[in-house]
Amino acid sequence: MVDPADLPTANALSGSLWGTMLAVGAALGGIVSAVFGRDTAFLVDAVSFAASAILLAGIRRRLSEDRDREEHVGILAATVETAQYARRDHRVRALISVKAGFGLAAGVLALVAVFARQVFVAGDVGFGFLLAMRGVGALTGPFIGHRLAGRDHERLLPVIATALAVFGVGYMLLGVSPTLLVAGFAICAAHLGGGAQWVLSTYGLQRIVPDRIRGRIFAFDFAMITLSLAISSLVASALADAIGPRPAVMIVGGLALGWAALWWFLTRDVRTTPIFEGCGEAPAEQLSPISLAVE
């Protein structure tokens, strides 16, 4: 929706506003749930979604470039084309894989409620506090990440790897936190990294991928992280049942730290050239047969 020059700012604002609403909403949700009950909290949440839908309905700006013809590609064909595109452009493959790897560790979020209610015995208010601290990290991380990445984001990949490592270290610290307050700061630190890597990897894909296939790339990107997050949530919950929440959260946090190191090693070829060099439409010989057919 925004002009190219405004893309970094728009991404930082989007990520930080998500964090702000999480922080405010979690804090209010904990209070409303404690005072008026959980059913009331769900009703208030439903009203907020309706308000969001009304705001979205008011958008009148184009969401993509003009096309000569409308494409109607099936899910399987679109997935195949996306995989082919990512295989040819290693930058796209790197930026998609970082979120998928993040999702393999992000199942640790399923244990936040366990820490609030069972480890620290703080109930709904404690759960709201931990989610609020998550939101504080998520709203701050994108701004820090964009600043550290440089004026033209030439340090995008190193900052993403560092942010992913910070996410893992933060949740490892949660595992040894002695009090609810310390746990809140550990989660805040973790989501400084989590928020930064999410927004920066999204921004990188927006810059690199041409409009023609961008929607399919993002659909594939979010499908991968949804799948990996589901697997991670099951694994983290099973570990918590088997060995307890503290060692479980440290193991899954260590997984994020390990993935950050492995991802840094696997993307060494991408780091040899400027990340945004040659952005734009891919040459005809690099497009898949599906792309050439629709064009």
C-alpha positions in Angstrom: 0.0 0.0 0.0 2.8 2.5 0.9 5.4 4.1 -1.4 8.7 2.3 -1.6 10.5 5.0 0.4 8.0 4.5 3.3 8.3 0.7 3.4 10.8 0.5 6.3 8.8 2.9 8.4 5.5 1.2 7.6 7.0 -2.2 8.5 8.4 -0.9 11.8 5.1 0.8 12.7 3.1 -2.3 11.8 5.3 -4.6 13.9 5.4 -2.1 16.8 1.7 -1.4 16.7 1.1 -5.2 16.9 3.4 -5.2 20.0 1.6 -2.2 21.5 -1.8 -3.7 21.1 -0.5 -7.0 22.6 0.9 -5.2 25.6 -2.2 -3.0 26.2 -4.6 -5.8 25.3 -2.9 -8.4 27.4 -2.8 -6.1 30.4 -6.4 -5.1 30.0 -7.4 -8.6 29.2 -5.9 -9.9 32.5 -7.7 -7.2 34.5 -11.1 -7.7 32.7 -10.8 -11.4 33.1 -10.0 -11.2 36.8 -12.7 -8.6 37.6 -15.6 -9.5 35.2 -14.7 -13.1 34.2 -13.3 -14.7 31.1 -16.6 -14.7 29.1 -16.6 -10.9 29.3 -13.0 -10.8 28.1 -13.9 -12.9 25.1 -16.8 -10.6 24.2 -14.6 -7.5 24.4 -12.1 -9.3 22.2 -14.8 -10.1 19.6 -15.9 -6.4 19.5 -12.3 -5.4 18.8 -12.2 -7.7 15.8 -15.4 -6.1 14.5 -13.9 -2.7 14.9 -10.8 -3.8 13.0 -12.9 -5.2 10.1 -14.7 -1.8 9.8 -11.3 0.0 9.6 -10.1 -2.4 6.9 -13.2 -1.9 4.9 -12.3 1.7 4.6 -9.1 1.1 2.7 -9.4 2.5 -0.9 -5.8 2.2 -2.2 -4.6 -0.3 -4.7 -2.9 -3.4 -3.1 -0.9 -4.5 -6.2 0.3 -3.3 -9.6 -2.0 -3.4 -12.7 -2.1 -6.7 -14.5 -2.8 -7.4 -18.2 -4.8 -10.5 -17.2 -6.2 -11.9 -14.0 -4.3 -15.1 -12.9 -6.2 -18.1 -11.5 -3.5 -20.5 -10.4 -4.4 -23.5 -8.2 -2.9 -24.0 -4.8 -0.6 -26.8 -5.9 0.7 -24.9 -8.9 1.2 -21.8 -6.9 3.2 -23.8 -4.3 5.4 -25.4 -6.9 6.1 -22.0 -8.5 6.9 -20.5 -5.1 9.4 -23.3 -4.4 11.0 -22.9 -7.8 11.4 -19.2 -7.3 12.9 -19.6 -3.8 15.3 -22.2 -5.1 16.6 -19.9 -7.8 16.9 -16.8 -5.6 18.8 -17.8 -2.5 17.9 -14.5 -0.8 14.2 -15.5 -0.9 15.0 -19.0 0.4 17.0 -17.5 3.3 14.3 -15.1 4.3 11.6 -17.7 4.1 13.6 -20.3 6.1 14.3 -17.9 9.0 10.7 -17.7 9.9 10.1 -21.4 9.5 13.1 -22.0 11.9 11.7 -19.4 14.2 8.4 -21.2 14.3 10.1 -24.4 15.3 11.2 -22.6 18.5 8.2 -20.3 18.9 6.1 -23.1 20.3 7.6 -22.0 23.6 4.8 -19.4 23.7 2.4 -22.2 24.7 4.3 -22.4 28.0 3.9 -18.8 28.9 0.5 -19.5 30.5 2.0 -22.5 32.3 4.7 -20.2 33.9 2.1 -17.6 34.9 -0.4 -20.0 36.5 1.7 -23.0 37.7 5.3 -21.9 38.1 4.6 -18.5 39.6 1.0 -19.1 40.7 0.0 -15.6 39.5 -3.3 -16.5 37.7 -4.8 -14.4 34.9 -3.2 -11.2 36.0 0.3 -12.8 35.9 -0.5 -14.3 32.5 -1.6 -10.8 31.3 1.6 -9.3 32.7 3.8 -11.8 30.8 1.9 -11.2 27.5 2.2 -7.5 28.1 6.0 -7.8 28.5 6.0 -9.9 25.3 4.2 -7.0 23.6 6.7 -4.4 24.9 9.5 -6.4 23.3 7.6 -6.8 20.1 6.8 -3.1 19.8 10.4 -2.1 20.4 12.3 -4.7 18.5 11.3 -3.6 15.0 12.6 -0.1 15.5 15.9 -1.4 16.9 16.2 -3.9 14.2 15.7 -1.4 11.4 18.2 1.0 13.0 20.9 -1.7 13.4 20.4 -3.0 9.8 21.7 0.3 8.4 20.4 3.0 6.2 19.8 0.7 3.2 19.5 -2.4 5.4 22.9 -3.6 4.1 23.3 -5.5 7.5 19.9 -7.1 7.2 21.0 -10.8 7.4 23.5 -10.3 10.4 20.8 -8.5 12.3 18.2 -11.1 11.6 20.6 -13.9 12.8 21.4 -11.9 16.0 17.7 -11.2 16.6 16.9 -14.9 16.3 19.7 -15.7 18.8 18.3 -13.1 21.2 14.9 -14.7 21.1 16.4 -18.1 22.0 18.6 -16.7 24.9 15.6 -14.8 26.3 13.5 -17.9 26.6 16.4 -19.8 28.1 16.6 -17.1 30.7 12.9 -17.6 31.4 13.7 -21.1 32.4 15.9 -20.0 35.2 13.9 -16.9 36.2 13.3 -16.9 40.0 10.3 -14.5 40.0 7.4 -13.3 37.8 9.1 -9.9 37.4 12.4 -11.4 36.1 10.4 -13.7 33.9 8.7 -10.7 32.4 12.0 -9.1 31.5 13.3 -12.3 30.0 10.2 -12.6 27.7 10.5 -8.9 26.8 14.2 -9.4 25.8 13.2 -12.5 23.8 10.6 -10.6 21.8 12.9 -7.7 21.1 14.7 -10.3 19.0 11.5 -12.1 17.8 9.8 -8.8 16.7 13.0 -7.6 14.9 13.6 -10.8 12.9 9.9 -11.1 11.9 9.6 -7.5 10.6 13.1 -7.5 9.0 12.6 -10.8 7.1 9.2 -9.5 6.0 10.7 -6.3 4.8 13.4 -8.2 2.9 10.9 -10.2 1.0 8.8 -7.1 0.2 11.9 -5.5 -1.3 13.3 -8.5 -3.2 10.2 -10.3 -4.6 8.4 -8.7 -7.6 4.7 -7.9 -7.3 3.8 -10.6 -9.7 4.5 -13.4 -7.2 4.8 -11.6 -3.9 1.4 -12.8 -2.6 2.3 -16.4 -3.3 5.6 -16.0 -1.6 4.0 -14.6 1.5 1.3 -17.2 1.5 4.0 -19.9 1.4 6.0 -18.1 4.1 3.1 -17.9 6.5 2.1 -21.5 5.8 5.6 -22.7 6.7 5.7 -20.8 10.0 2.2 -22.0 10.9 3.2 -25.6 10.3 6.4 -25.3 12.2 4.7 -23.4 15.1 2.1 -26.1 15.4 4.8 -28.8 15.6 6.8 -26.8 18.1 3.8 -26.2 20.3 3.1 -29.9 20.5 6.7 -30.7 21.2 7.1 -27.9 23.9 3.9 -29.0 25.6 5.0 -32.7 25.6 8.4 -31.7 27.0 6.7 -29.7 29.8 4.6 -32.6 30.7 7.5 -35.0 30.7 10.3 -33.0 32.3 8.7 -29.8 33.6 8.2 -26.4 32.1 11.6 -24.9 33.2 13.8 -27.4 31.4 11.3 -27.6 28.5 11.5 -23.8 27.9 15.3 -23.9 28.0 15.5 -26.7 25.5 13.2 -25.0 23.0 14.9 -21.7 23.6 18.2 -23.5 22.9 16.7 -24.7 19.6 16.2 -21.1 18.5 19.8 -20.3 19.4 21.0 -23.3 17.5 18.9 -22.5 14.4 20.3 -18.9 14.4 23.9 -20.4 14.2 22.9 -22.9 11.6 21.0 -20.3 9.5 24.0 -18.0 9.6 26.2 -20.8 8.3 23.8 -21.8 5.6 23.3 -18.3 4.3 27.0 -17.5 3.8 26.6 -17.5 0.0 23.9 -14.9 0.3 26.0 -12.6 2.4 28.7 -12.3 -0.3 26.8 -9.7 -2.3 24.5 -6.8 -1.2 21.1 -8.2 -0.2 19.1 -5.9 -2.4 21.3 -5.9 -5.5 19.3 -6.4 -8.6 15.9 -6.2 -7.0 12.9 -6.2 -9.3 11.5 -8.6 -11.9 13.5 -11.7 -12.5 14.9 -12.3 -16.0 12.7 -14.3 -18.3 15.1 -17.3 -18.2 14.7 -17.5 -14.4 10.9 -17.6 -14.4 9.1 -20.9 -14.1 7.0 -22.3 -17.0 3.8 -21.3 -15.0 5.0 -17.7 -14.8 5.8 -17.6 -18.5 2.4 -19.0 -19.4 0.4 -16.4 -17.5 2.5 -13.6 -18.8 
